[in-house]
């Protein structure tokens, strides 16, 4: 089993800083879990303009990421509330 590295785009880093501290901590825990289990879980692919990305549910929040299996790298693109993330992420 491989442990992946997690990187954030500038957009993702900014959006995480805007979240409440409690949610930021949950994001950190969820990403630690993801990097340790990326090889054994079924990733949820997105469609349409988000094709090529995956989502990770965290209550009412979503983490949108892509994964590079050759480089063992997870790139987080967007983090936000489920009601807003799909609209605001593309603008």
Buried (B, 14 or more C-beta within 10 A) or exposed (E): EEEBEBEBBEBBEEBBEEBEEEBBEBBEEBBEEBBBEBEEEEBEEBEEEBEEBBBBEBEEBBBBBBBEEEEBBBBBBBBBBEEEBBEEBEE
